[in-house]
Amino acid sequence: MRVVLDTNILVSALIVPAGKPAAIYNAWVERKFTLLTCAAHLDELLATLQKPRVAELVKPYKAGRLVNQIKRLAEDAGPLLPVKRSPDPTDNFLLAQCEAGNADYLVTGDKSGLLALRSHKATRIVSAHDFAALVA
């Protein structure tokens, strides 16, 4: 199973270790699915982890470990083609990443944006709750 995890899922996994995002993160570490990434995804993750509000909640070593694990273990989705479908244009790269990596799932907490789409081409867009039921 090939999966794109929105940045909000990855950051939530670090903030709430007992939540659904953390269960998804643990399932990935246990190799229950292939995580897809790309340069834009890593850039967004790094920028989010450096925001003062997030930095207050996430210890630097945990943030660094997450980024290093993604760089080492996730599969690069490859070159992204332009996509203009998300209600939030800053999320279009996630849809492009799904296309480039032939993702089965995009997991997000973005209720008014990505989740409202429900799918993008062959990729199902699901909540952390729904995806955790599949892998945890």
Chimera marker file (.cmm) of the C-alpha trace (Angstrom):
<marker_set name="trace">
<marker id="1" x="0.000" y="0.000" z="0.000" r="1" g="1" b="0" radius="0.5"/>
<marker id="2" x="1.394" y="3.378" z="-1.064" r="1" g="1" b="0" radius="0.5"/>
<marker id="3" x="0.489" y="6.372" z="1.106" r="1" g="1" b="0" radius="0.5"/>
<marker id="4" x="0.990" y="10.124" z="1.308" r="1" g="1" b="0" radius="0.5"/>
<marker id="5" x="0.683" y="11.576" z="4.818" r="1" g="1" b="0" radius="0.5"/>
<marker id="6" x="-0.214" y="15.243" z="4.995" r="1" g="1" b="0" radius="0.5"/>
<marker id="7" x="2.101" y="17.319" z="7.152" r="1" g="1" b="0" radius="0.5"/>
<marker id="8" x="-0.677" y="17.810" z="9.716" r="1" g="1" b="0" radius="0.5"/>
<marker id="9" x="-0.727" y="14.034" z="10.315" r="1" g="1" b="0" radius="0.5"/>
<marker id="10" x="3.036" y="13.810" z="10.776" r="1" g="1" b="0" radius="0.5"/>
<marker id="11" x="3.186" y="16.766" z="13.156" r="1" g="1" b="0" radius="0.5"/>
<marker id="12" x="0.170" y="15.505" z="15.120" r="1" g="1" b="0" radius="0.5"/>
<marker id="13" x="1.941" y="12.155" z="15.545" r="1" g="1" b="0" radius="0.5"/>
<marker id="14" x="4.737" y="13.976" z="17.363" r="1" g="1" b="0" radius="0.5"/>
<marker id="15" x="2.445" y="16.118" z="19.500" r="1" g="1" b="0" radius="0.5"/>
<marker id="16" x="-0.042" y="13.423" z="20.627" r="1" g="1" b="0" radius="0.5"/>
<marker id="17" x="1.785" y="10.094" z="20.994" r="1" g="1" b="0" radius="0.5"/>
<marker id="18" x="-1.429" y="8.190" z="21.829" r="1" g="1" b="0" radius="0.5"/>
<marker id="19" x="-3.531" y="9.488" z="18.924" r="1" g="1" b="0" radius="0.5"/>
<marker id="20" x="-4.499" y="8.070" z="15.535" r="1" g="1" b="0" radius="0.5"/>
<marker id="21" x="-1.728" y="9.959" z="13.682" r="1" g="1" b="0" radius="0.5"/>
<marker id="22" x="0.849" y="8.386" z="16.024" r="1" g="1" b="0" radius="0.5"/>
<marker id="23" x="-0.639" y="4.939" z="15.360" r="1" g="1" b="0" radius="0.5"/>
<marker id="24" x="-0.274" y="5.606" z="11.622" r="1" g="1" b="0" radius="0.5"/>
<marker id="25" x="3.316" y="6.781" z="12.076" r="1" g="1" b="0" radius="0.5"/>
<marker id="26" x="4.092" y="3.610" z="14.071" r="1" g="1" b="0" radius="0.5"/>
<marker id="27" x="2.476" y="1.448" z="11.376" r="1" g="1" b="0" radius="0.5"/>
<marker id="28" x="4.763" y="3.091" z="8.804" r="1" g="1" b="0" radius="0.5"/>
<marker id="29" x="7.854" y="2.500" z="10.978" r="1" g="1" b="0" radius="0.5"/>
<marker id="30" x="6.728" y="-1.154" z="11.214" r="1" g="1" b="0" radius="0.5"/>
<marker id="31" x="6.606" y="-1.170" z="7.375" r="1" g="1" b="0" radius="0.5"/>
<marker id="32" x="2.871" y="-1.812" z="7.100" r="1" g="1" b="0" radius="0.5"/>
<marker id="33" x="2.774" y="0.628" z="4.176" r="1" g="1" b="0" radius="0.5"/>
<marker id="34" x="5.122" y="2.596" z="1.932" r="1" g="1" b="0" radius="0.5"/>
<marker id="35" x="5.314" y="6.295" z="2.719" r="1" g="1" b="0" radius="0.5"/>
<marker id="36" x="5.716" y="8.552" z="-0.298" r="1" g="1" b="0" radius="0.5"/>
<marker id="37" x="7.498" y="11.873" z="-0.079" r="1" g="1" b="0" radius="0.5"/>
<marker id="38" x="9.002" y="14.572" z="-2.297" r="1" g="1" b="0" radius="0.5"/>
<marker id="39" x="11.101" y="17.720" z="-1.895" r="1" g="1" b="0" radius="0.5"/>
<marker id="40" x="8.023" y="19.951" z="-1.490" r="1" g="1" b="0" radius="0.5"/>
<marker id="41" x="6.669" y="17.641" z="1.218" r="1" g="1" b="0" radius="0.5"/>
<marker id="42" x="9.929" y="17.744" z="3.174" r="1" g="1" b="0" radius="0.5"/>
<marker id="43" x="10.148" y="21.528" z="2.756" r="1" g="1" b="0" radius="0.5"/>
<marker id="44" x="6.632" y="21.981" z="4.141" r="1" g="1" b="0" radius="0.5"/>
<marker id="45" x="7.344" y="19.609" z="7.036" r="1" g="1" b="0" radius="0.5"/>
<marker id="46" x="10.552" y="21.442" z="7.979" r="1" g="1" b="0" radius="0.5"/>
<marker id="47" x="8.836" y="24.845" z="7.780" r="1" g="1" b="0" radius="0.5"/>
<marker id="48" x="5.945" y="23.627" z="9.938" r="1" g="1" b="0" radius="0.5"/>
<marker id="49" x="8.245" y="22.113" z="12.561" r="1" g="1" b="0" radius="0.5"/>
<marker id="50" x="10.036" y="25.482" z="12.850" r="1" g="1" b="0" radius="0.5"/>
<marker id="51" x="6.869" y="27.491" z="13.505" r="1" g="1" b="0" radius="0.5"/>
<marker id="52" x="7.041" y="28.824" z="17.070" r="1" g="1" b="0" radius="0.5"/>
<marker id="53" x="3.747" y="27.241" z="18.181" r="1" g="1" b="0" radius="0.5"/>
<marker id="54" x="4.777" y="23.806" z="16.886" r="1" g="1" b="0" radius="0.5"/>
<marker id="55" x="8.359" y="24.136" z="18.135" r="1" g="1" b="0" radius="0.5"/>
<marker id="56" x="6.972" y="24.699" z="21.655" r="1" g="1" b="0" radius="0.5"/>
<marker id="57" x="5.191" y="21.333" z="21.490" r="1" g="1" b="0" radius="0.5"/>
<marker id="58" x="7.744" y="19.169" z="19.662" r="1" g="1" b="0" radius="0.5"/>
<marker id="59" x="11.201" y="18.539" z="21.072" r="1" g="1" b="0" radius="0.5"/>
<marker id="60" x="13.945" y="19.230" z="18.483" r="1" g="1" b="0" radius="0.5"/>
<marker id="61" x="15.293" y="15.666" z="18.664" r="1" g="1" b="0" radius="0.5"/>
<marker id="62" x="11.844" y="14.254" z="17.831" r="1" g="1" b="0" radius="0.5"/>
<marker id="63" x="11.460" y="16.614" z="14.889" r="1" g="1" b="0" radius="0.5"/>
<marker id="64" x="14.949" y="15.750" z="13.636" r="1" g="1" b="0" radius="0.5"/>
<marker id="65" x="14.335" y="12.028" z="14.007" r="1" g="1" b="0" radius="0.5"/>
<marker id="66" x="11.109" y="12.255" z="12.004" r="1" g="1" b="0" radius="0.5"/>
<marker id="67" x="12.737" y="14.201" z="9.167" r="1" g="1" b="0" radius="0.5"/>
<marker id="68" x="15.707" y="11.826" z="9.064" r="1" g="1" b="0" radius="0.5"/>
<marker id="69" x="13.449" y="8.761" z="9.029" r="1" g="1" b="0" radius="0.5"/>
<marker id="70" x="11.464" y="10.171" z="6.143" r="1" g="1" b="0" radius="0.5"/>
<marker id="71" x="14.619" y="10.997" z="4.192" r="1" g="1" b="0" radius="0.5"/>
<marker id="72" x="16.001" y="7.513" z="4.827" r="1" g="1" b="0" radius="0.5"/>
<marker id="73" x="12.932" y="5.267" z="4.657" r="1" g="1" b="0" radius="0.5"/>
<marker id="74" x="10.263" y="6.958" z="2.561" r="1" g="1" b="0" radius="0.5"/>
<marker id="75" x="10.084" y="6.523" z="-1.190" r="1" g="1" b="0" radius="0.5"/>
<marker id="76" x="10.519" y="9.599" z="-3.368" r="1" g="1" b="0" radius="0.5"/>
<marker id="77" x="7.373" y="9.987" z="-5.471" r="1" g="1" b="0" radius="0.5"/>
<marker id="78" x="9.403" y="11.371" z="-8.372" r="1" g="1" b="0" radius="0.5"/>
<marker id="79" x="8.853" y="14.503" z="-10.428" r="1" g="1" b="0" radius="0.5"/>
<marker id="80" x="5.559" y="16.291" z="-9.775" r="1" g="1" b="0" radius="0.5"/>
<marker id="81" x="3.305" y="17.552" z="-12.524" r="1" g="1" b="0" radius="0.5"/>
<marker id="82" x="1.193" y="20.662" z="-11.904" r="1" g="1" b="0" radius="0.5"/>
<marker id="83" x="-2.199" y="20.006" z="-10.281" r="1" g="1" b="0" radius="0.5"/>
<marker id="84" x="-4.858" y="22.653" z="-9.598" r="1" g="1" b="0" radius="0.5"/>
<marker id="85" x="-7.680" y="20.937" z="-7.732" r="1" g="1" b="0" radius="0.5"/>
<marker id="86" x="-7.420" y="21.573" z="-4.007" r="1" g="1" b="0" radius="0.5"/>
<marker id="87" x="-9.571" y="24.272" z="-2.391" r="1" g="1" b="0" radius="0.5"/>
<marker id="88" x="-6.283" y="25.357" z="-0.768" r="1" g="1" b="0" radius="0.5"/>
<marker id="89" x="-3.723" y="25.912" z="-3.556" r="1" g="1" b="0" radius="0.5"/>
<marker id="90" x="-0.861" y="25.209" z="-1.125" r="1" g="1" b="0" radius="0.5"/>
<marker id="91" x="-2.092" y="21.589" z="-0.942" r="1" g="1" b="0" radius="0.5"/>
<marker id="92" x="-1.989" y="20.936" z="-4.686" r="1" g="1" b="0" radius="0.5"/>
<marker id="93" x="1.522" y="19.482" z="-4.363" r="1" g="1" b="0" radius="0.5"/>
<marker id="94" x="0.069" y="16.683" z="-2.193" r="1" g="1" b="0" radius="0.5"/>
<marker id="95" x="-2.316" y="15.723" z="-4.994" r="1" g="1" b="0" radius="0.5"/>
<marker id="96" x="0.561" y="15.866" z="-7.484" r="1" g="1" b="0" radius="0.5"/>
<marker id="97" x="2.611" y="13.705" z="-5.122" r="1" g="1" b="0" radius="0.5"/>
<marker id="98" x="-0.216" y="11.150" z="-5.035" r="1" g="1" b="0" radius="0.5"/>
<marker id="99" x="-0.268" y="11.034" z="-8.835" r="1" g="1" b="0" radius="0.5"/>
<marker id="100" x="3.508" y="10.809" z="-9.204" r="1" g="1" b="0" radius="0.5"/>
<marker id="101" x="3.832" y="8.056" z="-6.598" r="1" g="1" b="0" radius="0.5"/>
<marker id="102" x="0.689" y="6.121" z="-7.552" r="1" g="1" b="0" radius="0.5"/>
<marker id="103" x="-0.605" y="6.519" z="-4.002" r="1" g="1" b="0" radius="0.5"/>
<marker id="104" x="-3.469" y="4.369" z="-2.793" r="1" g="1" b="0" radius="0.5"/>
<marker id="105" x="-4.269" y="6.800" z="0.041" r="1" g="1" b="0" radius="0.5"/>
<marker id="106" x="-3.740" y="10.413" z="1.046" r="1" g="1" b="0" radius="0.5"/>
<marker id="107" x="-4.247" y="10.759" z="4.809" r="1" g="1" b="0" radius="0.5"/>
<marker id="108" x="-5.117" y="14.244" z="6.034" r="1" g="1" b="0" radius="0.5"/>
<marker id="109" x="-6.871" y="16.148" z="8.766" r="1" g="1" b="0" radius="0.5"/>
<marker id="110" x="-7.883" y="18.941" z="6.381" r="1" g="1" b="0" radius="0.5"/>
<marker id="111" x="-11.695" y="18.603" z="6.671" r="1" g="1" b="0" radius="0.5"/>
<marker id="112" x="-12.709" y="21.624" z="4.616" r="1" g="1" b="0" radius="0.5"/>
<marker id="113" x="-10.116" y="21.088" z="1.907" r="1" g="1" b="0" radius="0.5"/>
<marker id="114" x="-8.607" y="17.778" z="0.913" r="1" g="1" b="0" radius="0.5"/>
<marker id="115" x="-11.020" y="15.499" z="2.775" r="1" g="1" b="0" radius="0.5"/>
<marker id="116" x="-13.939" y="17.203" z="1.027" r="1" g="1" b="0" radius="0.5"/>
<marker id="117" x="-12.515" y="15.959" z="-2.301" r="1" g="1" b="0" radius="0.5"/>
<marker id="118" x="-12.779" y="12.296" z="-1.118" r="1" g="1" b="0" radius="0.5"/>
<marker id="119" x="-10.482" y="11.115" z="-3.923" r="1" g="1" b="0" radius="0.5"/>
<marker id="120" x="-8.021" y="12.283" z="-6.523" r="1" g="1" b="0" radius="0.5"/>
<marker id="121" x="-7.752" y="10.058" z="-9.575" r="1" g="1" b="0" radius="0.5"/>
<marker id="122" x="-6.899" y="6.590" z="-8.134" r="1" g="1" b="0" radius="0.5"/>
<marker id="123" x="-6.065" y="7.917" z="-4.645" r="1" g="1" b="0" radius="0.5"/>
<marker id="124" x="-8.607" y="7.772" z="-1.805" r="1" g="1" b="0" radius="0.5"/>
<marker id="125" x="-8.430" y="10.758" z="0.535" r="1" g="1" b="0" radius="0.5"/>
<marker id="126" x="-9.165" y="9.683" z="4.101" r="1" g="1" b="0" radius="0.5"/>
<marker id="127" x="-8.975" y="10.870" z="7.694" r="1" g="1" b="0" radius="0.5"/>
<marker id="128" x="-6.427" y="9.605" z="10.217" r="1" g="1" b="0" radius="0.5"/>
<marker id="129" x="-9.249" y="7.802" z="12.021" r="1" g="1" b="0" radius="0.5"/>
<marker id="130" x="-10.262" y="5.865" z="8.901" r="1" g="1" b="0" radius="0.5"/>
<marker id="131" x="-6.714" y="5.041" z="7.828" r="1" g="1" b="0" radius="0.5"/>
<marker id="132" x="-5.653" y="3.955" z="11.329" r="1" g="1" b="0" radius="0.5"/>
<marker id="133" x="-8.479" y="1.409" z="11.234" r="1" g="1" b="0" radius="0.5"/>
<marker id="134" x="-6.826" y="-0.126" z="8.161" r="1" g="1" b="0" radius="0.5"/>
<marker id="135" x="-3.241" y="-0.307" z="9.429" r="1" g="1" b="0" radius="0.5"/>
<marker id="136" x="-3.089" y="-0.062" z="13.209" r="1" g="1" b="0" radius="0.5"/>
<link id1="1" id2="2" r="1" g="1" b="0" radius="0.2"/>
<link id1="2" id2="3" r="1" g="1" b="0" radius="0.2"/>
<link id1="3" id2="4" r="1" g="1" b="0" radius="0.2"/>
<link id1="4" id2="5" r="1" g="1" b="0" radius="0.2"/>
<link id1="5" id2="6" r="1" g="1" b="0" radius="0.2"/>
<link id1="6" id2="7" r="1" g="1" b="0" radius="0.2"/>
<link id1="7" id2="8" r="1" g="1" b="0" radius="0.2"/>
<link id1="8" id2="9" r="1" g="1" b="0" radius="0.2"/>
<link id1="9" id2="10" r="1" g="1" b="0" radius="0.2"/>
<link id1="10" id2="11" r="1" g="1" b="0" radius="0.2"/>
<link id1="11" id2="12" r="1" g="1" b="0" radius="0.2"/>
<link id1="12" id2="13" r="1" g="1" b="0" radius="0.2"/>
<link id1="13" id2="14" r="1" g="1" b="0" radius="0.2"/>
<link id1="14" id2="15" r="1" g="1" b="0" radius="0.2"/>
<link id1="15" id2="16" r="1" g="1" b="0" radius="0.2"/>
<link id1="16" id2="17" r="1" g="1" b="0" radius="0.2"/>
<link id1="17" id2="18" r="1" g="1" b="0" radius="0.2"/>
<link id1="18" id2="19" r="1" g="1" b="0" radius="0.2"/>
<link id1="19" id2="20" r="1" g="1" b="0" radius="0.2"/>
<link id1="20" id2="21" r="1" g="1" b="0" radius="0.2"/>
<link id1="21" id2="22" r="1" g="1" b="0" radius="0.2"/>
<link id1="22" id2="23" r="1" g="1" b="0" radius="0.2"/>
<link id1="23" id2="24" r="1" g="1" b="0" radius="0.2"/>
<link id1="24" id2="25" r="1" g="1" b="0" radius="0.2"/>
<link id1="25" id2="26" r="1" g="1" b="0" radius="0.2"/>
<link id1="26" id2="27" r="1" g="1" b="0" radius="0.2"/>
<link id1="27" id2="28" r="1" g="1" b="0" radius="0.2"/>
<link id1="28" id2="29" r="1" g="1" b="0" radius="0.2"/>
<link id1="29" id2="30" r="1" g="1" b="0" radius="0.2"/>
<link id1="30" id2="31" r="1" g="1" b="0" radius="0.2"/>
<link id1="31" id2="32" r="1" g="1" b="0" radius="0.2"/>
<link id1="32" id2="33" r="1" g="1" b="0" radius="0.2"/>
<link id1="33" id2="34" r="1" g="1" b="0" radius="0.2"/>
<link id1="34" id2="35" r="1" g="1" b="0" radius="0.2"/>
<link id1="35" id2="36" r="1" g="1" b="0" radius="0.2"/>
<link id1="36" id2="37" r="1" g="1" b="0" radius="0.2"/>
<link id1="37" id2="38" r="1" g="1" b="0" radius="0.2"/>
<link id1="38" id2="39" r="1" g="1" b="0" radius="0.2"/>
<link id1="39" id2="40" r="1" g="1" b="0" radius="0.2"/>
<link id1="40" id2="41" r="1" g="1" b="0" radius="0.2"/>
<link id1="41" id2="42" r="1" g="1" b="0" radius="0.2"/>
<link id1="42" id2="43" r="1" g="1" b="0" radius="0.2"/>
<link id1="43" id2="44" r="1" g="1" b="0" radius="0.2"/>
<link id1="44" id2="45" r="1" g="1" b="0" radius="0.2"/>
<link id1="45" id2="46" r="1" g="1" b="0" radius="0.2"/>
<link id1="46" id2="47" r="1" g="1" b="0" radius="0.2"/>
<link id1="47" id2="48" r="1" g="1" b="0" radius="0.2"/>
<link id1="48" id2="49" r="1" g="1" b="0" radius="0.2"/>
<link id1="49" id2="50" r="1" g="1" b="0" radius="0.2"/>
<link id1="50" id2="51" r="1" g="1" b="0" radius="0.2"/>
<link id1="51" id2="52" r="1" g="1" b="0" radius="0.2"/>
<link id1="52" id2="53" r="1" g="1" b="0" radius="0.2"/>
<link id1="53" id2="54" r="1" g="1" b="0" radius="0.2"/>
<link id1="54" id2="55" r="1" g="1" b="0" radius="0.2"/>
<link id1="55" id2="56" r="1" g="1" b="0" radius="0.2"/>
<link id1="56" id2="57" r="1" g="1" b="0" radius="0.2"/>
<link id1="57" id2="58" r="1" g="1" b="0" radius="0.2"/>
<link id1="58" id2="59" r="1" g="1" b="0" radius="0.2"/>
<link id1="59" id2="60" r="1" g="1" b="0" radius="0.2"/>
<link id1="60" id2="61" r="1" g="1" b="0" radius="0.2"/>
<link id1="61" id2="62" r="1" g="1" b="0" radius="0.2"/>
<link id1="62" id2="63" r="1" g="1" b="0" radius="0.2"/>
<link id1="63" id2="64" r="1" g="1" b="0" radius="0.2"/>
<link id1="64" id2="65" r="1" g="1" b="0" radius="0.2"/>
<link id1="65" id2="66" r="1" g="1" b="0" radius="0.2"/>
<link id1="66" id2="67" r="1" g="1" b="0" radius="0.2"/>
<link id1="67" id2="68" r="1" g="1" b="0" radius="0.2"/>
<link id1="68" id2="69" r="1" g="1" b="0" radius="0.2"/>
<link id1="69" id2="70" r="1" g="1" b="0" radius="0.2"/>
<link id1="70" id2="71" r="1" g="1" b="0" radius="0.2"/>
<link id1="71" id2="72" r="1" g="1" b="0" radius="0.2"/>
<link id1="72" id2="73" r="1" g="1" b="0" radius="0.2"/>
<link id1="73" id2="74" r="1" g="1" b="0" radius="0.2"/>
<link id1="74" id2="75" r="1" g="1" b="0" radius="0.2"/>
<link id1="75" id2="76" r="1" g="1" b="0" radius="0.2"/>
<link id1="76" id2="77" r="1" g="1" b="0" radius="0.2"/>
<link id1="77" id2="78" r="1" g="1" b="0" radius="0.2"/>
<link id1="78" id2="79" r="1" g="1" b="0" radius="0.2"/>
<link id1="79" id2="80" r="1" g="1" b="0" radius="0.2"/>
<link id1="80" id2="81" r="1" g="1" b="0" radius="0.2"/>
<link id1="81" id2="82" r="1" g="1" b="0" radius="0.2"/>
<link id1="82" id2="83" r="1" g="1" b="0" radius="0.2"/>
<link id1="83" id2="84" r="1" g="1" b="0" radius="0.2"/>
<link id1="84" id2="85" r="1" g="1" b="0" radius="0.2"/>
<link id1="85" id2="86" r="1" g="1" b="0" radius="0.2"/>
<link id1="86" id2="87" r="1" g="1" b="0" radius="0.2"/>
<link id1="87" id2="88" r="1" g="1" b="0" radius="0.2"/>
<link id1="88" id2="89" r="1" g="1" b="0" radius="0.2"/>
<link id1="89" id2="90" r="1" g="1" b="0" radius="0.2"/>
<link id1="90" id2="91" r="1" g="1" b="0" radius="0.2"/>
<link id1="91" id2="92" r="1" g="1" b="0" radius="0.2"/>
<link id1="92" id2="93" r="1" g="1" b="0" radius="0.2"/>
<link id1="93" id2="94" r="1" g="1" b="0" radius="0.2"/>
<link id1="94" id2="95" r="1" g="1" b="0" radius="0.2"/>
<link id1="95" id2="96" r="1" g="1" b="0" radius="0.2"/>
<link id1="96" id2="97" r="1" g="1" b="0" radius="0.2"/>
<link id1="97" id2="98" r="1" g="1" b="0" radius="0.2"/>
<link id1="98" id2="99" r="1" g="1" b="0" radius="0.2"/>
<link id1="99" id2="100" r="1" g="1" b="0" radius="0.2"/>
<link id1="100" id2="101" r="1" g="1" b="0" radius="0.2"/>
<link id1="101" id2="102" r="1" g="1" b="0" radius="0.2"/>
<link id1="102" id2="103" r="1" g="1" b="0" radius="0.2"/>
<link id1="103" id2="104" r="1" g="1" b="0" radius="0.2"/>
<link id1="104" id2="105" r="1" g="1" b="0" radius="0.2"/>
<link id1="105" id2="106" r="1" g="1" b="0" radius="0.2"/>
<link id1="106" id2="107" r="1" g="1" b="0" radius="0.2"/>
<link id1="107" id2="108" r="1" g="1" b="0" radius="0.2"/>
<link id1="108" id2="109" r="1" g="1" b="0" radius="0.2"/>
<link id1="109" id2="110" r="1" g="1" b="0" radius="0.2"/>
<link id1="110" id2="111" r="1" g="1" b="0" radius="0.2"/>
<link id1="111" id2="112" r="1" g="1" b="0" radius="0.2"/>
<link id1="112" id2="113" r="1" g="1" b="0" radius="0.2"/>
<link id1="113" id2="114" r="1" g="1" b="0" radius="0.2"/>
<link id1="114" id2="115" r="1" g="1" b="0" radius="0.2"/>
<link id1="115" id2="116" r="1" g="1" b="0" radius="0.2"/>
<link id1="116" id2="117" r="1" g="1" b="0" radius="0.2"/>
<link id1="117" id2="118" r="1" g="1" b="0" radius="0.2"/>
<link id1="118" id2="119" r="1" g="1" b="0" radius="0.2"/>
<link id1="119" id2="120" r="1" g="1" b="0" radius="0.2"/>
<link id1="120" id2="121" r="1" g="1" b="0" radius="0.2"/>
<link id1="121" id2="122" r="1" g="1" b="0" radius="0.2"/>
<link id1="122" id2="123" r="1" g="1" b="0" radius="0.2"/>
<link id1="123" id2="124" r="1" g="1" b="0" radius="0.2"/>
<link id1="124" id2="125" r="1" g="1" b="0" radius="0.2"/>
<link id1="125" id2="126" r="1" g="1" b="0" radius="0.2"/>
<link id1="126" id2="127" r="1" g="1" b="0" radius="0.2"/>
<link id1="127" id2="128" r="1" g="1" b="0" radius="0.2"/>
<link id1="128" id2="129" r="1" g="1" b="0" radius="0.2"/>
<link id1="129" id2="130" r="1" g="1" b="0" radius="0.2"/>
<link id1="130" id2="131" r="1" g="1" b="0" radius="0.2"/>
<link id1="131" id2="132" r="1" g="1" b="0" radius="0.2"/>
<link id1="132" id2="133" r="1" g="1" b="0" radius="0.2"/>
<link id1="133" id2="134" r="1" g="1" b="0" radius="0.2"/>
<link id1="134" id2="135" r="1" g="1" b="0" radius="0.2"/>
<link id1="135" id2="136" r="1" g="1" b="0" radius="0.2"/>
</marker_set>
